[in-house]
Amino acid sequence: MARMTLSLINNSKVNAKDFVIKETGGVLMNDDLRKLVIASWQKRKQEEIIPQF
């Protein structure tokens, strides 16, 4: 999950406008970012992992 998150940040698919800051100090993802993260996660799960020996 961390690798995917860093990839989204490094590829400029995530920015500060994608988050909502609540009055209580909580930080939430907006709907568009949530969809992007879920789609990226699903794509990542479908990739074949080839072990390096």
Secondary structure, DSSP 8 states (H G I E B T S, - for coil): -HHHHHHHHHTT---GGGEEE-TTS-EEE-HHHHHHHHHHHHHHHHS------
